[in-house]
Amino acid sequence: MSANPYESDRFLHEYLLFHYGTAEEILGDVPAPREALDFAVRSVTSLIDPPETRLPTALDIGCAVGRSTFELTLFADAVTGIDFSHRFIQAAQHLQAQGSMEAEKIVEGDVTELFTASVPPGVIRSRARFAQGDAMALPANLDPADIVLAANLICRLPDPAVFLARLSSLVKSGGQLLLTTPFTWLDTYTPRDKWLGGRPGGPSGFDALKARLEEHFDLEHTVDLPFLIREHARKFQYGIALGSRWRRR
């Protein structure tokens, strides 16, 4: 089996830039779509139904390097971010403890530049904690949360249906489930027979998602969420995730 790319230096630094980079650091002078920046923040703010006061708990599954977890601390007193990548979690823990860290972005070939990934000053970092974990095998005793976020996770799992079946036990009654996914099905991550959609004659990914959630959740809101991941100064990954908010009955 090939090594997990999410443990590599390249992916770590790309995701630190994706989550924490400024428009200038990511784009420079390139005329790329600015509305696709700050995806880790928008995955929360574009989907959440803001509570009048902070809720007790939130859970960010597939948190990567933690920017969305920190954003959730504005809406909950205790937020746990979980990711499969040890490197991502180590970086998130460093950011939680220190508030910033240096990283590199590729300019061209082997030419790199340093930038500083920083948690915004308005965030109370002590409300966040991070742990390495497998979304397919979350602890059986994991308490349900008031808000659960899973951003661009579903189409990176080996069996998305198993994860979706677990969600009803992870969200409190009346709580919010926030999901984003571009439905990018790849055999690299998900065996073809486990895809929720993308097969001729079958349902779309979102229809399959709804079918698996509607027993316990009500769909409240959907929105297109563009995102942009920089590889180097003149190459970017552009995608449009479908965001959805669900209310646990």
C-alpha positions as CSV (number, residue, x, y, z in Angstrom):
1,M,0.0,0.0,0.0
2,S,1.3,3.5,-0.9
3,A,2.2,5.9,1.9
4,N,-0.6,8.2,3.1
5,P,-0.1,11.5,1.2
6,Y,-1.6,13.4,4.1
7,E,1.5,12.5,6.2
8,S,3.8,14.2,3.7
9,D,5.5,17.6,4.0
10,R,4.0,18.7,0.8
11,F,0.4,18.1,1.9
12,L,1.0,19.5,5.3
13,H,2.3,22.8,4.0
14,E,-0.3,23.0,1.3
15,Y,-3.1,22.6,3.9
16,L,-1.5,25.1,6.3
17,L,-1.6,27.6,3.4
18,F,-5.2,26.5,2.4
19,H,-6.4,27.0,6.0
20,Y,-4.4,30.0,7.2
21,G,-2.9,31.8,4.2
22,T,-3.9,35.3,3.3
23,A,-5.1,36.2,-0.2
24,E,-1.7,37.7,-0.9
25,E,0.2,34.6,0.3
26,I,-2.0,32.3,-1.7
27,L,-2.6,34.2,-4.9
28,G,0.1,36.8,-5.2
29,D,-0.7,38.6,-8.5
30,V,-2.4,35.7,-10.2
31,P,-6.0,36.4,-11.2
32,A,-7.5,33.4,-9.4
33,P,-11.1,33.4,-8.0
34,R,-10.9,35.1,-4.6
35,E,-14.4,33.9,-3.6
36,A,-12.8,30.5,-3.2
37,L,-10.5,31.6,-0.4
38,D,-11.1,31.0,3.3
39,F,-12.9,27.7,2.7
40,A,-12.2,26.4,6.2
41,V,-13.9,29.4,7.7
42,R,-16.8,29.4,5.2
43,S,-17.5,25.7,5.7
44,V,-18.7,26.9,9.2
45,T,-20.1,30.4,8.6
46,S,-22.0,29.6,5.4
47,L,-23.7,26.6,6.9
48,I,-24.3,27.1,10.6
49,D,-27.5,28.4,12.1
50,P,-25.8,30.7,14.7
51,P,-27.0,30.1,18.2
52,E,-28.0,33.0,20.4
53,T,-25.4,31.9,22.9
54,R,-22.5,29.5,22.6
55,L,-23.4,25.9,22.8
56,P,-21.6,23.4,25.0
57,T,-19.8,21.2,22.4
58,A,-18.8,20.9,18.8
59,L,-17.0,18.2,16.8
60,D,-15.0,18.7,13.7
61,I,-14.3,15.4,12.0
62,G,-11.6,15.5,9.3
63,C,-10.4,18.8,10.7
64,A,-7.0,18.7,8.8
65,V,-4.8,21.5,10.3
66,G,-7.6,23.0,12.4
67,R,-8.9,26.3,11.0
68,S,-12.5,25.2,11.0
69,T,-12.1,23.8,14.5
70,F,-11.0,27.2,15.7
71,E,-13.9,28.9,13.9
72,L,-16.3,26.6,15.7
73,T,-15.0,27.9,19.1
74,L,-17.0,31.1,18.3
75,F,-20.1,29.0,18.6
76,A,-19.3,26.4,21.2
77,D,-17.4,26.3,24.5
78,A,-15.5,23.1,23.8
79,V,-14.6,21.9,20.3
80,T,-12.8,18.7,19.4
81,G,-11.0,18.4,16.0
82,I,-10.2,14.9,14.8
83,D,-8.2,13.9,11.8
84,F,-6.6,10.7,10.5
85,S,-3.3,12.4,9.7
86,H,-0.8,12.5,12.5
87,R,1.1,15.3,10.9
88,F,-2.0,17.5,10.5
89,I,-3.0,16.9,14.1
90,Q,0.5,17.7,15.3
91,A,0.4,21.0,13.4
92,A,-3.1,21.8,14.8
93,Q,-1.9,21.1,18.3
94,H,1.1,23.4,17.8
95,L,-1.2,26.1,16.6
96,Q,-3.5,25.6,19.5
97,A,-0.6,25.9,22.0
98,Q,1.5,28.6,20.3
99,G,-0.9,30.5,18.0
100,S,1.3,30.3,14.9
101,M,3.9,28.3,13.1
102,E,6.2,28.7,10.1
103,A,5.6,26.7,6.9
104,E,6.7,26.8,3.3
105,K,4.9,27.4,0.0
106,I,6.2,26.3,-3.4
107,V,6.9,29.1,-5.8
108,E,8.3,27.1,-8.7
109,G,10.1,23.8,-8.8
110,D,12.4,23.6,-5.7
111,V,12.0,27.3,-5.0
112,T,10.0,28.0,-1.8
113,E,9.0,30.9,0.4
114,L,8.3,30.9,4.1
115,F,5.0,32.1,5.5
116,T,3.5,32.1,8.9
117,A,0.2,30.2,9.7
118,S,-1.5,32.1,12.5
119,V,-4.7,31.6,14.4
120,P,-6.8,34.8,14.2
121,P,-6.5,36.9,17.4
122,G,-10.3,36.8,18.1
123,V,-10.2,33.0,18.6
124,I,-9.9,31.6,22.2
125,R,-7.6,28.7,21.5
126,S,-8.2,27.1,24.8
127,R,-11.7,26.1,23.7
128,A,-10.2,23.8,21.0
129,R,-8.5,20.4,21.4
130,F,-7.2,18.1,18.7
131,A,-6.8,14.3,18.5
132,Q,-5.7,11.8,15.9
133,G,-8.5,9.5,15.0
134,D,-10.2,7.5,12.2
135,A,-13.6,8.7,11.0
136,M,-14.4,5.1,10.2
137,A,-13.7,3.9,13.7
138,L,-14.5,6.7,16.1
139,P,-14.6,5.7,19.8
140,A,-17.9,4.1,20.8
141,N,-18.1,6.3,23.9
142,L,-17.7,9.6,22.0
143,D,-20.4,11.9,23.4
144,P,-22.8,13.5,20.9
145,A,-22.2,17.2,20.2
146,D,-24.4,20.2,19.6
147,I,-22.6,20.9,16.3
148,V,-20.8,18.4,14.1
149,L,-18.8,19.4,11.0
150,A,-17.4,17.1,8.4
151,A,-15.9,19.2,5.6
152,N,-14.7,17.5,2.3
153,L,-14.4,14.2,4.2
154,I,-17.1,11.9,2.8
155,C,-15.4,11.3,-0.6
156,R,-12.1,10.5,1.1
157,L,-13.4,7.6,3.2
158,P,-13.2,3.9,2.3
159,D,-16.9,3.4,3.2
160,P,-18.9,6.6,3.4
161,A,-22.1,4.8,4.2
162,V,-20.7,3.5,7.4
163,F,-19.6,7.0,8.5
164,L,-23.0,8.4,7.6
165,A,-24.8,5.7,9.6
166,R,-22.8,6.8,12.7
167,L,-23.7,10.4,12.5
168,S,-27.1,10.1,14.2
169,S,-25.3,9.0,17.4
170,L,-22.8,11.9,17.2
171,V,-25.3,14.8,17.0
172,K,-27.5,15.7,19.9
173,S,-31.3,15.9,19.3
174,G,-31.9,19.4,17.9
175,G,-28.2,19.7,17.0
176,Q,-26.7,20.7,13.7
177,L,-24.8,18.6,11.2
178,L,-22.7,20.6,8.7
179,L,-21.4,18.7,5.7
180,T,-19.4,19.7,2.6
181,T,-18.3,17.5,-0.2
182,P,-17.4,17.9,-3.9
183,F,-18.3,14.3,-4.5
184,T,-14.9,13.6,-6.0
185,W,-15.0,9.8,-6.1
186,L,-11.6,8.2,-6.6
187,D,-10.6,4.5,-6.3
188,T,-7.5,5.8,-4.4
189,Y,-9.6,6.5,-1.4
190,T,-13.0,4.8,-1.9
191,P,-13.5,1.4,-3.6
192,R,-15.9,1.9,-6.5
193,D,-18.6,-0.3,-5.0
194,K,-18.6,2.0,-2.0
195,W,-19.2,5.2,-3.9
196,L,-22.4,7.0,-2.9
197,G,-22.9,8.2,-6.5
198,G,-21.1,8.6,-9.7
199,R,-22.1,5.3,-11.3
200,P,-24.3,5.0,-14.4
201,G,-27.9,4.3,-13.6
202,G,-27.4,5.0,-9.9
203,P,-28.4,8.0,-7.8
204,S,-26.4,11.1,-7.5
205,G,-24.1,11.5,-4.6
206,F,-26.4,14.0,-2.9
207,D,-29.5,11.9,-3.4
208,A,-27.7,8.9,-1.9
209,L,-26.5,11.2,1.0
210,K,-30.1,12.3,1.6
211,A,-31.4,8.8,1.6
212,R,-29.0,7.8,4.3
213,L,-29.6,10.8,6.5
214,E,-33.3,11.5,6.3
215,E,-34.3,8.9,8.8
216,H,-32.8,11.0,11.6
217,F,-32.1,14.4,10.1
218,D,-34.0,17.2,8.4
219,L,-32.3,19.1,5.6
220,E,-32.4,22.8,6.3
221,H,-30.0,24.5,3.9
222,T,-27.7,23.9,1.0
223,V,-25.1,26.1,-0.6
224,D,-22.3,25.9,-3.2
225,L,-18.9,26.4,-1.5
226,P,-15.9,27.0,-3.9
227,F,-12.5,26.2,-2.7
228,L,-8.9,26.8,-3.9
229,I,-5.8,24.8,-2.9
230,R,-2.5,26.3,-4.1
231,E,0.2,23.8,-5.3
232,H,2.6,26.5,-6.6
233,A,2.5,30.1,-7.7
234,R,0.7,29.2,-11.0
235,K,-1.1,26.0,-10.3
236,F,-4.2,25.6,-8.1
237,Q,-6.9,23.0,-7.4
238,Y,-10.3,24.6,-7.8
239,G,-13.4,22.8,-6.7
240,I,-17.0,23.5,-5.7
241,A,-18.2,21.6,-2.6
242,L,-21.9,21.2,-1.9
243,G,-22.5,22.4,1.6
244,S,-25.6,21.2,3.6
245,R,-27.0,21.8,7.1
246,W,-29.0,19.1,8.7
247,R,-31.0,19.2,12.0
248,R,-31.1,16.1,14.2
249,R,-34.6,15.2,15.2
